Amino acid sequence: MLFVVLSLTNAVKAAETKTYHLVLENHVFFPSEVTIPANQKVKLIITNKDASPEEFDSFDLNRERVVFAGKQAKIFIGPLPPGKYEFFGEFHPESARGIVIVKEVTQ
C-alpha cells in the first residue's frame, strides 16, 4: 500500500514539473532566452540539430551536459530565486550562448 502511495506522489510531482525546450542549430541556441518561474524545479530539454556534439554548460546554474549530434538531453534546474543565469556551448562559446531568466510568478 505504501508503495502505491509513493508511486502516485512521484507521478503527481512529475506531472507538475514544467518543461522548456532549447534547440541547438548552427552552433546557436534557440531561443537564446528562456524565462522560467522562480522557486520551481523545471525540466530543460535540449535538442542538438547539429552534426557535431555540444556541451551545454552553465557556471551560474551549476550544470554541464554533453548533447550528442542529432540527440536530446534533459536537465533539471531550480528551484531558483529571481535573476539571470547564463549558459553557453563549451565547444562553440562565441556563438552558442543564452540566458535563463527567472521571474516571480504573479497570479
Biopython code that builds the backbone (N, CA, C, O; Angstrom):
import numpy as np
from Bio.PDB.StructureBuilder import StructureBuilder

atoms = [
    (1, "MET", "N", (0.826, -1.195, 0.000)),
    (1, "MET", "CA", (0.000, 0.000, 0.000)),
    (1, "MET", "C", (0.871, 1.260, 0.000)),
    (1, "MET", "O", (0.600, 2.213, -0.731)),
    (2, "LEU", "N", (1.909, 1.253, 0.820)),
    (2, "LEU", "CA", (2.804, 2.409, 0.888)),
    (2, "LEU", "C", (3.468, 2.648, -0.462)),
    (2, "LEU", "O", (3.634, 3.795, -0.877)),
    (3, "PHE", "N", (3.849, 1.573, -1.150)),
    (3, "PHE", "CA", (4.468, 1.690, -2.466)),
    (3, "PHE", "C", (3.540, 2.395, -3.452)),
    (3, "PHE", "O", (3.990, 3.234, -4.232)),
    (4, "VAL", "N", (2.262, 2.065, -3.426)),
    (4, "VAL", "CA", (1.280, 2.683, -4.323)),
    (4, "VAL", "C", (1.170, 4.170, -4.037)),
    (4, "VAL", "O", (1.132, 4.978, -4.965)),
    (5, "VAL", "N", (1.120, 4.542, -2.766)),
    (5, "VAL", "CA", (1.015, 5.958, -2.391)),
    (5, "VAL", "C", (2.256, 6.716, -2.840)),
    (5, "VAL", "O", (2.144, 7.810, -3.393)),
    (6, "LEU", "N", (3.442, 6.150, -2.610)),
    (6, "LEU", "CA", (4.678, 6.811, -3.035)),
    (6, "LEU", "C", (4.744, 6.925, -4.552)),
    (6, "LEU", "O", (5.188, 7.950, -5.070)),
    (7, "SER", "N", (4.315, 5.904, -5.268)),
    (7, "SER", "CA", (4.305, 5.952, -6.730)),
    (7, "SER", "C", (3.381, 7.044, -7.237)),
    (7, "SER", "O", (3.733, 7.774, -8.163)),
    (8, "LEU", "N", (2.207, 7.161, -6.642)),
    (8, "LEU", "CA", (1.268, 8.210, -7.046)),
    (8, "LEU", "C", (1.813, 9.590, -6.728)),
    (8, "LEU", "O", (1.642, 10.520, -7.516)),
    (9, "THR", "N", (2.467, 9.736, -5.584)),
    (9, "THR", "CA", (3.059, 11.023, -5.212)),
    (9, "THR", "C", (4.130, 11.420, -6.224)),
    (9, "THR", "O", (4.178, 12.573, -6.652)),
    (10, "ASN", "N", (4.983, 10.482, -6.607)),
    (10, "ASN", "CA", (6.026, 10.775, -7.596)),
    (10, "ASN", "C", (5.429, 11.099, -8.952)),
    (10, "ASN", "O", (5.945, 11.970, -9.653)),
    (11, "ALA", "N", (4.361, 10.426, -9.342)),
    (11, "ALA", "CA", (3.703, 10.702, -10.624)),
    (11, "ALA", "C", (3.116, 12.101, -10.641)),
    (11, "ALA", "O", (3.198, 12.792, -11.657)),
    (12, "VAL", "N", (2.526, 12.530, -9.534)),
    (12, "VAL", "CA", (1.964, 13.882, -9.448)),
    (12, "VAL", "C", (3.075, 14.916, -9.533)),
    (12, "VAL", "O", (2.934, 15.916, -10.236)),
    (13, "LYS", "N", (4.177, 14.691, -8.828)),
    (13, "LYS", "CA", (5.302, 15.629, -8.883)),
    (13, "LYS", "C", (5.853, 15.736, -10.297)),
    (13, "LYS", "O", (6.151, 16.836, -10.764)),
    (14, "ALA", "N", (5.991, 14.605, -10.983)),
    (14, "ALA", "CA", (6.500, 14.619, -12.361)),
    (14, "ALA", "C", (5.554, 15.370, -13.282)),
    (14, "ALA", "O", (6.000, 16.077, -14.185)),
    (15, "ALA", "N", (4.261, 15.226, -13.065)),
    (15, "ALA", "CA", (3.277, 15.911, -13.910)),
    (15, "ALA", "C", (3.306, 17.413, -13.684)),
    (15, "ALA", "O", (2.974, 18.179, -14.589)),
    (16, "GLU", "N", (3.696, 17.846, -12.495)),
    (16, "GLU", "CA", (3.716, 19.268, -12.171)),
    (16, "GLU", "C", (4.970, 19.969, -12.675)),
    (16, "GLU", "O", (4.990, 21.198, -12.744)),
    (17, "THR", "N", (6.010, 19.234, -13.026)),
    (17, "THR", "CA", (7.259, 19.828, -13.485)),
    (17, "THR", "C", (7.066, 20.405, -14.881)),
    (17, "THR", "O", (6.740, 19.683, -15.823)),
    (18, "LYS", "N", (7.271, 21.711, -15.001)),
    (18, "LYS", "CA", (7.138, 22.366, -16.308)),
    (18, "LYS", "C", (8.360, 22.051, -17.163)),
    (18, "LYS", "O", (9.475, 21.922, -16.656)),
    (19, "THR", "N", (8.133, 21.930, -18.465)),
    (19, "THR", "CA", (9.192, 21.595, -19.407)),
    (19, "THR", "C", (9.423, 22.760, -20.365)),
    (19, "THR", "O", (8.478, 23.365, -20.870)),
    (20, "TYR", "N", (10.693, 23.058, -20.603)),
    (20, "TYR", "CA", (11.098, 24.115, -21.527)),
    (20, "TYR", "C", (12.062, 23.500, -22.533)),
    (20, "TYR", "O", (12.783, 22.553, -22.221)),
    (21, "HIS", "N", (12.066, 24.053, -23.748)),
    (21, "HIS", "CA", (12.858, 23.470, -24.832)),
    (21, "HIS", "C", (13.878, 24.462, -25.382)),
    (21, "HIS", "O", (13.592, 25.648, -25.549)),
    (22, "LEU", "N", (15.066, 23.947, -25.656)),
    (22, "LEU", "CA", (16.110, 24.674, -26.374)),
    (22, "LEU", "C", (16.509, 23.823, -27.569)),
    (22, "LEU", "O", (16.571, 22.597, -27.475)),
    (23, "VAL", "N", (16.778, 24.476, -28.690)),
    (23, "VAL", "CA", (17.269, 23.785, -29.879)),
    (23, "VAL", "C", (18.624, 24.383, -30.223)),
    (23, "VAL", "O", (18.792, 25.602, -30.257)),
    (24, "LEU", "N", (19.574, 23.514, -30.474)),
    (24, "LEU", "CA", (20.899, 23.944, -30.912)),
    (24, "LEU", "C", (21.006, 23.654, -32.402)),
    (24, "LEU", "O", (20.924, 22.503, -32.830)),
    (25, "GLU", "N", (21.191, 24.717, -33.189)),
    (25, "GLU", "CA", (21.307, 24.569, -34.635)),
    (25, "GLU", "C", (22.303, 25.596, -35.153)),
    (25, "GLU", "O", (22.233, 26.772, -34.796)),
    (26, "ASN", "N", (23.232, 25.150, -35.995)),
    (26, "ASN", "CA", (24.312, 26.016, -36.490)),
    (26, "ASN", "C", (25.090, 26.639, -35.334)),
    (26, "ASN", "O", (25.528, 27.787, -35.409)),
    (27, "HIS", "N", (25.252, 25.869, -34.275)),
    (27, "HIS", "CA", (26.009, 26.271, -33.083)),
    (27, "HIS", "C", (25.404, 27.488, -32.383)),
    (27, "HIS", "O", (26.124, 28.297, -31.797)),
    (28, "VAL", "N", (24.081, 27.612, -32.448)),
    (28, "VAL", "CA", (23.355, 28.703, -31.786)),
    (28, "VAL", "C", (22.164, 28.094, -31.056)),
    (28, "VAL", "O", (21.475, 27.227, -31.594)),
    (29, "PHE", "N", (21.921, 28.555, -29.815)),
    (29, "PHE", "CA", (20.757, 28.109, -29.055)),
    (29, "PHE", "C", (19.535, 28.935, -29.439)),
    (29, "PHE", "O", (19.602, 30.162, -29.516)),
    (30, "PHE", "N", (18.417, 28.250, -29.677)),
    (30, "PHE", "CA", (17.130, 28.900, -29.943)),
    (30, "PHE", "C", (16.107, 28.385, -28.949)),
    (30, "PHE", "O", (15.978, 27.167, -28.828)),
    (31, "PRO", "N", (15.392, 29.196, -28.250)),
    (31, "PRO", "CA", (15.615, 30.631, -28.149)),
    (31, "PRO", "C", (16.866, 30.895, -27.312)),
    (31, "PRO", "O", (17.322, 30.024, -26.572)),
    (32, "SER", "N", (17.400, 32.069, -27.432)),
    (32, "SER", "CA", (18.588, 32.406, -26.645)),
    (32, "SER", "C", (18.216, 32.855, -25.235)),
    (32, "SER", "O", (19.076, 32.943, -24.360)),
    (33, "GLU", "N", (16.935, 33.138, -25.018)),
    (33, "GLU", "CA", (16.433, 33.482, -23.677)),
    (33, "GLU", "C", (15.272, 32.567, -23.330)),
    (33, "GLU", "O", (14.343, 32.394, -24.119)),
    (34, "VAL", "N", (15.337, 31.987, -22.144)),
    (34, "VAL", "CA", (14.266, 31.133, -21.639)),
    (34, "VAL", "C", (13.824, 31.713, -20.305)),
    (34, "VAL", "O", (14.644, 31.895, -19.405)),
    (35, "THR", "N", (12.542, 32.004, -20.171)),
    (35, "THR", "CA", (12.010, 32.550, -18.921)),
    (35, "THR", "C", (11.282, 31.444, -18.175)),
    (35, "THR", "O", (10.388, 30.793, -18.714)),
    (36, "ILE", "N", (11.686, 31.243, -16.912)),
    (36, "ILE", "CA", (11.077, 30.207, -16.081)),
    (36, "ILE", "C", (10.587, 30.831, -14.776)),
    (36, "ILE", "O", (11.029, 31.918, -14.403)),
    (37, "PRO", "N", (9.672, 30.145, -14.079)),
    (37, "PRO", "CA", (9.159, 30.678, -12.816)),
    (37, "PRO", "C", (10.162, 30.496, -11.679)),
    (37, "PRO", "O", (10.893, 29.506, -11.627)),
    (38, "ALA", "N", (10.182, 31.465, -10.776)),
    (38, "ALA", "CA", (11.049, 31.397, -9.602)),
    (38, "ALA", "C", (10.559, 30.310, -8.653)),
    (38, "ALA", "O", (9.371, 29.990, -8.600)),
    (39, "ASN", "N", (11.495, 29.761, -7.917)),
    (39, "ASN", "CA", (11.212, 28.826, -6.826)),
    (39, "ASN", "C", (10.492, 27.558, -7.267)),
    (39, "ASN", "O", (9.751, 26.957, -6.489)),
    (40, "GLN", "N", (10.710, 27.151, -8.524)),
    (40, "GLN", "CA", (10.129, 25.909, -9.029)),
    (40, "GLN", "C", (11.195, 25.129, -9.785)),
    (40, "GLN", "O", (12.013, 25.703, -10.504)),
    (41, "LYS", "N", (11.174, 23.822, -9.614)),
    (41, "LYS", "CA", (12.056, 22.949, -10.383)),
    (41, "LYS", "C", (11.449, 22.781, -11.768)),
    (41, "LYS", "O", (10.249, 22.540, -11.893)),
    (42, "VAL", "N", (12.274, 22.908, -12.816)),
    (42, "VAL", "CA", (11.795, 22.751, -14.192)),
    (42, "VAL", "C", (12.722, 21.809, -14.954)),
    (42, "VAL", "O", (13.867, 21.574, -14.568)),
    (43, "LYS", "N", (12.186, 21.285, -16.043)),
    (43, "LYS", "CA", (12.971, 20.411, -16.915)),
    (43, "LYS", "C", (13.295, 21.175, -18.189)),
    (43, "LYS", "O", (12.417, 21.778, -18.805)),
    (44, "LEU", "N", (14.556, 21.144, -18.573)),
    (44, "LEU", "CA", (15.017, 21.775, -19.802)),
    (44, "LEU", "C", (15.440, 20.657, -20.758)),
    (44, "LEU", "O", (16.324, 19.860, -20.445)),
    (45, "ILE", "N", (14.795, 20.610, -21.927)),
    (45, "ILE", "CA", (15.147, 19.621, -22.944)),
    (45, "ILE", "C", (15.915, 20.339, -24.044)),
    (45, "ILE", "O", (15.424, 21.298, -24.641)),
    (46, "ILE", "N", (17.122, 19.862, -24.301)),
    (46, "ILE", "CA", (17.994, 20.472, -25.304)),
    (46, "ILE", "C", (18.103, 19.508, -26.482)),
    (46, "ILE", "O", (18.506, 18.357, -26.315)),
    (47, "THR", "N", (17.743, 19.983, -27.669)),
    (47, "THR", "CA", (17.822, 19.181, -28.890)),
    (47, "THR", "C", (18.960, 19.711, -29.747)),
    (47, "THR", "O", (18.975, 20.888, -30.110)),
    (48, "ASN", "N", (19.905, 18.851, -30.067)),
    (48, "ASN", "CA", (21.048, 19.242, -30.887)),
    (48, "ASN", "C", (20.791, 18.822, -32.332)),
    (48, "ASN", "O", (20.831, 17.634, -32.653)),
    (49, "LYS", "N", (20.530, 19.792, -33.199)),
    (49, "LYS", "CA", (20.306, 19.519, -34.624)),
    (49, "LYS", "C", (21.589, 19.608, -35.444)),
    (49, "LYS", "O", (21.568, 19.417, -36.660)),
    (50, "ASP", "N", (22.698, 19.897, -34.780)),
    (50, "ASP", "CA", (23.978, 19.994, -35.479)),
    (50, "ASP", "C", (24.562, 18.607, -35.753)),
    (50, "ASP", "O", (24.111, 17.605, -35.199)),
    (51, "ALA", "N", (25.574, 18.574, -36.622)),
    (51, "ALA", "CA", (26.248, 17.323, -36.977)),
    (51, "ALA", "C", (27.382, 16.984, -36.014)),
    (51, "ALA", "O", (28.062, 15.972, -36.181)),
    (52, "SER", "N", (27.584, 17.831, -35.008)),
    (52, "SER", "CA", (28.644, 17.601, -34.029)),
    (52, "SER", "C", (28.079, 17.782, -32.620)),
    (52, "SER", "O", (27.066, 18.459, -32.443)),
    (53, "PRO", "N", (28.724, 17.186, -31.621)),
    (53, "PRO", "CA", (28.230, 17.343, -30.254)),
    (53, "PRO", "C", (28.480, 18.751, -29.727)),
    (53, "PRO", "O", (29.314, 19.490, -30.250)),
    (54, "GLU", "N", (27.746, 19.097, -28.693)),
    (54, "GLU", "CA", (27.954, 20.364, -27.986)),
    (54, "GLU", "C", (27.784, 20.080, -26.502)),
    (54, "GLU", "O", (27.038, 19.182, -26.112)),
    (55, "GLU", "N", (28.475, 20.846, -25.688)),
    (55, "GLU", "CA", (28.332, 20.697, -24.247)),
    (55, "GLU", "C", (27.594, 21.904, -23.688)),
    (55, "GLU", "O", (28.119, 23.018, -23.679)),
    (56, "PHE", "N", (26.366, 21.671, -23.221)),
    (56, "PHE", "CA", (25.617, 22.716, -22.523)),
    (56, "PHE", "C", (26.351, 22.937, -21.212)),
    (56, "PHE", "O", (26.584, 21.994, -20.456)),
    (57, "ASP", "N", (26.715, 24.187, -20.945)),
    (57, "ASP", "CA", (27.496, 24.496, -19.755)),
    (57, "ASP", "C", (26.969, 25.766, -19.117)),
    (57, "ASP", "O", (26.641, 26.729, -19.810)),
    (58, "SER", "N", (26.889, 25.767, -17.799)),
    (58, "SER", "CA", (26.482, 26.968, -17.080)),
    (58, "SER", "C", (27.097, 26.955, -15.690)),
    (58, "SER", "O", (26.781, 26.102, -14.861)),
    (59, "PHE", "N", (27.974, 27.909, -15.453)),
    (59, "PHE", "CA", (28.523, 28.075, -14.113)),
    (59, "PHE", "C", (27.432, 28.587, -13.181)),
    (59, "PHE", "O", (27.360, 28.186, -12.019)),
    (60, "ASP", "N", (26.579, 29.480, -13.699)),
    (60, "ASP", "CA", (25.505, 30.070, -12.892)),
    (60, "ASP", "C", (24.509, 29.018, -12.413)),
    (60, "ASP", "O", (24.041, 29.065, -11.276)),
    (61, "LEU", "N", (24.191, 28.068, -13.294)),
    (61, "LEU", "CA", (23.210, 27.026, -12.965)),
    (61, "LEU", "C", (23.861, 25.774, -12.382)),
    (61, "LEU", "O", (23.172, 24.864, -11.921)),
    (62, "ASN", "N", (25.187, 25.736, -12.407)),
    (62, "ASN", "CA", (25.933, 24.570, -11.943)),
    (62, "ASN", "C", (25.510, 23.311, -12.711)),
    (62, "ASN", "O", (25.250, 22.263, -12.120)),
    (63, "ARG", "N", (25.447, 23.439, -14.035)),
    (63, "ARG", "CA", (25.036, 22.330, -14.897)),
    (63, "ARG", "C", (26.003, 22.197, -16.070)),
    (63, "ARG", "O", (26.548, 23.179, -16.574)),
    (64, "GLU", "N", (26.193, 20.946, -16.483)),
    (64, "GLU", "CA", (27.082, 20.638, -17.593)),
    (64, "GLU", "C", (26.595, 19.324, -18.200)),
    (64, "GLU", "O", (26.450, 18.329, -17.490)),
    (65, "ARG", "N", (26.344, 19.315, -19.505)),
    (65, "ARG", "CA", (25.830, 18.094, -20.138)),
    (65, "ARG", "C", (26.210, 18.088, -21.611)),
    (65, "ARG", "O", (25.944, 19.053, -22.328)),
    (66, "VAL", "N", (26.825, 17.012, -22.061)),
    (66, "VAL", "CA", (27.120, 16.846, -23.483)),
    (66, "VAL", "C", (25.837, 16.426, -24.184)),
    (66, "VAL", "O", (25.130, 15.525, -23.732)),
    (67, "VAL", "N", (25.546, 17.101, -25.305)),
    (67, "VAL", "CA", (24.393, 16.758, -26.135)),
    (67, "VAL", "C", (24.962, 16.305, -27.478)),
    (67, "VAL", "O", (25.498, 17.108, -28.242)),
    (68, "PHE", "N", (24.838, 15.021, -27.748)),
    (68, "PHE", "CA", (25.415, 14.467, -28.967)),
    (68, "PHE", "C", (24.636, 14.914, -30.198)),
    (68, "PHE", "O", (23.470, 15.297, -30.103)),
    (69, "ALA", "N", (25.291, 14.862, -31.347)),
    (69, "ALA", "CA", (24.678, 15.279, -32.617)),
    (69, "ALA", "C", (23.389, 14.503, -32.865)),
    (69, "ALA", "O", (23.358, 13.277, -32.762)),
    (70, "GLY", "N", (22.322, 15.239, -33.194)),
    (70, "GLY", "CA", (21.044, 14.621, -33.502)),
    (70, "GLY", "C", (20.320, 14.028, -32.310)),
    (70, "GLY", "O", (19.373, 13.263, -32.489)),
    (71, "LYS", "N", (20.739, 14.359, -31.101)),
    (71, "LYS", "CA", (20.153, 13.778, -29.884)),
    (71, "LYS", "C", (19.573, 14.864, -28.984)),
    (71, "LYS", "O", (19.701, 16.059, -29.248)),
    (72, "GLN", "N", (18.929, 14.403, -27.911)),
    (72, "GLN", "CA", (18.380, 15.301, -26.899)),
    (72, "GLN", "C", (19.015, 14.996, -25.550)),
    (72, "GLN", "O", (19.486, 13.887, -25.300)),
    (73, "ALA", "N", (19.016, 16.005, -24.690)),
    (73, "ALA", "CA", (19.436, 15.833, -23.302)),
    (73, "ALA", "C", (18.423, 16.535, -22.416)),
    (73, "ALA", "O", (17.855, 17.560, -22.794)),
    (74, "LYS", "N", (18.200, 15.976, -21.233)),
    (74, "LYS", "CA", (17.287, 16.573, -20.256)),
    (74, "LYS", "C", (18.099, 17.050, -19.065)),
    (74, "LYS", "O", (18.969, 16.342, -18.557)),
    (75, "ILE", "N", (17.796, 18.262, -18.631)),
    (75, "ILE", "CA", (18.464, 18.842, -17.473)),
    (75, "ILE", "C", (17.387, 19.405, -16.558)),
    (75, "ILE", "O", (16.483, 20.103, -17.018)),
    (76, "PHE", "N", (17.477, 19.109, -15.283)),
    (76, "PHE", "CA", (16.577, 19.715, -14.310)),
    (76, "PHE", "C", (17.304, 20.879, -13.663)),
    (76, "PHE", "O", (18.461, 20.759, -13.260)),
    (77, "ILE", "N", (16.610, 22.011, -13.568)),
    (77, "ILE", "CA", (17.184, 23.182, -12.909)),
    (77, "ILE", "C", (16.180, 23.730, -11.904)),
    (77, "ILE", "O", (14.972, 23.538, -12.036)),
    (78, "GLY", "N", (16.703, 24.406, -10.913)),
    (78, "GLY", "CA", (15.855, 25.003, -9.899)),
    (78, "GLY", "C", (15.622, 24.051, -8.742)),
    (78, "GLY", "O", (16.115, 22.924, -8.705)),
    (79, "PRO", "N", (14.849, 24.562, -7.803)),
    (79, "PRO", "CA", (14.228, 25.889, -7.770)),
    (79, "PRO", "C", (15.279, 26.989, -7.601)),
    (79, "PRO", "O", (16.270, 26.824, -6.889)),
    (80, "LEU", "N", (15.033, 28.112, -8.276)),
    (80, "LEU", "CA", (15.974, 29.230, -8.293)),
    (80, "LEU", "C", (15.291, 30.524, -7.873)),
    (80, "LEU", "O", (14.100, 30.710, -8.120)),
    (81, "PRO", "N", (16.043, 31.417, -7.241)),
    (81, "PRO", "CA", (15.498, 32.744, -6.963)),
    (81, "PRO", "C", (15.475, 33.575, -8.244)),
    (81, "PRO", "O", (16.169, 33.244, -9.205)),
    (82, "PRO", "N", (14.688, 34.646, -8.270)),
    (82, "PRO", "CA", (14.663, 35.511, -9.456)),
    (82, "PRO", "C", (16.071, 35.991, -9.814)),
    (82, "PRO", "O", (16.897, 36.265, -8.943)),
    (83, "GLY", "N", (16.314, 36.083, -11.114)),
    (83, "GLY", "CA", (17.618, 36.541, -11.580)),
    (83, "GLY", "C", (17.878, 36.081, -12.995)),
    (83, "GLY", "O", (16.998, 35.543, -13.667)),
    (84, "LYS", "N", (19.109, 36.303, -13.438)),
    (84, "LYS", "CA", (19.533, 35.907, -14.779)),
    (84, "LYS", "C", (20.707, 34.947, -14.643)),
    (84, "LYS", "O", (21.647, 35.188, -13.886)),
    (85, "TYR", "N", (20.630, 33.855, -15.395)),
    (85, "TYR", "CA", (21.604, 32.777, -15.310)),
    (85, "TYR", "C", (22.102, 32.454, -16.720)),
    (85, "TYR", "O", (21.335, 31.995, -17.566)),
    (86, "GLU", "N", (23.377, 32.696, -16.961)),
    (86, "GLU", "CA", (23.938, 32.496, -18.298)),
    (86, "GLU", "C", (24.267, 31.028, -18.552)),
    (86, "GLU", "O", (24.603, 30.282, -17.631)),
    (87, "PHE", "N", (24.163, 30.627, -19.825)),
    (87, "PHE", "CA", (24.619, 29.313, -20.261)),
    (87, "PHE", "C", (25.313, 29.472, -21.607)),
    (87, "PHE", "O", (25.139, 30.483, -22.288)),
    (88, "PHE", "N", (26.103, 28.466, -21.990)),
    (88, "PHE", "CA", (26.832, 28.532, -23.255)),
    (88, "PHE", "C", (27.178, 27.123, -23.711)),
    (88, "PHE", "O", (27.101, 26.165, -22.941)),
    (89, "GLY", "N", (27.557, 27.017, -24.971)),
    (89, "GLY", "CA", (28.076, 25.763, -25.505)),
    (89, "GLY", "C", (29.583, 25.782, -25.362)),
    (89, "GLY", "O", (30.253, 26.645, -25.929)),
    (90, "GLU", "N", (30.110, 24.852, -24.621)),
    (90, "GLU", "CA", (31.545, 24.872, -24.342)),
    (90, "GLU", "C", (32.393, 24.709, -25.601)),
    (90, "GLU", "O", (33.504, 25.235, -25.664)),
    (91, "PHE", "N", (31.888, 23.990, -26.604)),
    (91, "PHE", "CA", (32.664, 23.767, -27.823)),
    (91, "PHE", "C", (32.564, 24.939, -28.804)),
    (91, "PHE", "O", (33.414, 25.075, -29.684)),
    (92, "HIS", "N", (31.540, 25.787, -28.667)),
    (92, "HIS", "CA", (31.352, 26.971, -29.526)),
    (92, "HIS", "C", (30.860, 28.148, -28.671)),
    (92, "HIS", "O", (29.763, 28.657, -28.902)),
    (93, "PRO", "N", (31.652, 28.580, -27.697)),
    (93, "PRO", "CA", (31.182, 29.612, -26.761)),
    (93, "PRO", "C", (30.955, 30.980, -27.399)),
    (93, "PRO", "O", (30.253, 31.818, -26.832)),
    (94, "GLU", "N", (31.543, 31.213, -28.575)),
    (94, "GLU", "CA", (31.358, 32.515, -29.223)),
    (94, "GLU", "C", (29.967, 32.641, -29.839)),
    (94, "GLU", "O", (29.463, 33.754, -29.988)),
    (95, "SER", "N", (29.339, 31.525, -30.199)),
    (95, "SER", "CA", (28.020, 31.596, -30.848)),
    (95, "SER", "C", (26.912, 30.924, -30.042)),
    (95, "SER", "O", (25.771, 31.385, -30.065)),
    (96, "ALA", "N", (27.221, 29.863, -29.344)),
    (96, "ALA", "CA", (26.207, 29.121, -28.581)),
    (96, "ALA", "C", (26.106, 29.707, -27.177)),
    (96, "ALA", "O", (26.755, 29.236, -26.243)),
    (97, "ARG", "N", (25.277, 30.746, -27.046)),
    (97, "ARG", "CA", (25.143, 31.455, -25.769)),
    (97, "ARG", "C", (23.672, 31.722, -25.493)),
    (97, "ARG", "O", (22.858, 31.824, -26.411)),
    (98, "GLY", "N", (23.352, 31.832, -24.222)),
    (98, "GLY", "CA", (21.983, 32.153, -23.865)),
    (98, "GLY", "C", (21.856, 32.490, -22.397)),
    (98, "GLY", "O", (22.839, 32.539, -21.657)),
    (99, "ILE", "N", (20.614, 32.722, -21.994)),
    (99, "ILE", "CA", (20.349, 33.128, -20.619)),
    (99, "ILE", "C", (19.009, 32.558, -20.166)),
    (99, "ILE", "O", (18.035, 32.538, -20.919)),
    (100, "VAL", "N", (18.983, 32.099, -18.928)),
    (100, "VAL", "CA", (17.735, 31.696, -18.287)),
    (100, "VAL", "C", (17.321, 32.856, -17.398)),
    (100, "VAL", "O", (18.071, 33.274, -16.516)),
    (101, "ILE", "N", (16.120, 33.372, -17.636)),
    (101, "ILE", "CA", (15.589, 34.473, -16.832)),
    (101, "ILE", "C", (14.561, 33.879, -15.880)),
    (101, "ILE", "O", (13.588, 33.258, -16.307)),
    (102, "VAL", "N", (14.786, 34.074, -14.599)),
    (102, "VAL", "CA", (13.887, 33.532, -13.583)),
    (102, "VAL", "C", (13.079, 34.686, -13.005)),
    (102, "VAL", "O", (13.634, 35.655, -12.487)),
    (103, "LYS", "N", (11.747, 34.563, -13.106)),
    (103, "LYS", "CA", (10.849, 35.626, -12.639)),
    (103, "LYS", "C", (9.844, 35.079, -11.641)),
    (103, "LYS", "O", (9.451, 33.914, -11.700)),
    (104, "GLU", "N", (9.438, 35.945, -10.722)),
    (104, "GLU", "CA", (8.365, 35.598, -9.786)),
    (104, "GLU", "C", (7.081, 35.366, -10.559)),
    (104, "GLU", "O", (6.792, 36.075, -11.523)),
    (105, "VAL", "N", (6.317, 34.383, -10.140)),
    (105, "VAL", "CA", (5.028, 34.102, -10.766)),
    (105, "VAL", "C", (3.970, 34.949, -10.076)),
    (105, "VAL", "O", (3.827, 34.907, -8.854)),
    (106, "THR", "N", (3.230, 35.720, -10.872)),
    (106, "THR", "CA", (2.130, 36.518, -10.318)),
    (106, "THR", "C", (0.819, 35.894, -10.749)),
    (106, "THR", "O", (0.642, 35.493, -11.899)),
    (107, "GLN", "N", (-0.087, 35.824, -9.804)),
    (107, "GLN", "CA", (-1.376, 35.190, -10.127)),
    (107, "GLN", "C", (-2.516, 36.130, -9.932)),
    (107, "GLN", "O", (-3.668, 35.758, -10.158)),
]
sb = StructureBuilder()
sb.init_structure("model")
sb.init_model(0)
sb.init_chain("A")
sb.init_seg("    ")
for serial, (resi, resn, name, xyz) in enumerate(atoms, 1):
    if name == "N":
        sb.init_residue(resn, " ", resi, " ")
    sb.init_atom(name, np.array(xyz, "f"), 0.0, 1.0, " ", f" {name:<3s}", serial, name[0])
structure = sb.get_structure()
